Amino acid sequence: MLFEKGSSQSAAQSTADKQPTAGNTAKGLKDYYAAYFPIGTAVSMRSLTGPDAQLIIEQFNSITPENAMKMGPIHPEENRYNWATADSIVSFAQKHGMKVRGHALCWHEQTPRWLFKDSAGNTVSKEVLLNRLKEHITTVVNRYKGKIYAWDVVNEAVDDDNSRLLRNSLWYQICGEDFIIKAFEYAHAADPNAILFYNDYNTERPQKRERIYQLLKKLVDAKVPIHGVGLQAHWSLTEPAENELRMAIEKYSSLGLKIQFTELDISVYPWEKNRRQKLPTDVDTFTPEREQQQLEQYKKVFAIFRDYKNVITGVTCWGISDRYTWLDTYPVAGRKNYPLLFDQDRLPKKAFNAVVTF
């Protein structure tokens, strides 16, 4: 995910002085939901100062590094780790009494190529790759032991192709499904107190829901140390349907797993992963109609979240405000989305009021 260029901190602070944030209200999201579950947001290094940081402190009590702990950014070369950004995010959380979700220990994207190759450029053996995975997970989890309460251990391993269970990634090609089992075992050994999640998207769509359930059941039945499932919740004005969301929560939790919604945003466009270009119908305005549809969608899903507070242990928004979101660059670059609860001036939207009025 790319990041927009930010202005200087002093300029940003000047803007903040002129524009009140949601913090001027009596309570933040975290306060309204104190009796339900933590409310988090995804952060980057630039989020830790200025008006973004103030909004985070006022509204949230959990944070997830958006990119800083993914394998590529944090471990770009075999004998080199980049700790600075991840350390800063964890320090920010500790300073302000926030939980931290680690994201993500094993994924097929944002993974450095060296992991899969030997010095001659040949594909490594299963034994070598699992040893490298163990070294990576052990090193990263140990560094933040006691500071990160939950980890997305394996991310997006289930295929989008309904005829396949697991994605045909290099992890799978070299290790089969053992890389999933071992990743959880390595993470649990490094920090037995951490809560370990499998994380994926489209978890409510019936066919993928069934295949994710199949994978999770295999892991649970095999006594793999998995404790929860992360439902990413990259949604739109029309998805998910209420019955599909409820079914997903009930089906996954029937395995004894905790539920977290880990990457929540509600785009004003349908989810089109494979489209890359803007169309004439892509109107980059947040119309009153879209505002009302988004309000209703946010209101609906948070009402459902509250209904299942006995199994839901966290909800994390994938971004802070509409000022910048990953959907500005993906899947369609240059197309403005308005997917979050705070607008481009970091002010609460009508959807915010719908979420906190209950």
Order of alpha helices (4+ residues) and beta strands (2+ residues): alpha-alpha-beta-alpha-beta-alpha-alpha-beta-alpha-beta-alpha-alpha-beta-alpha-beta-beta-alpha-beta-alpha-beta-alpha
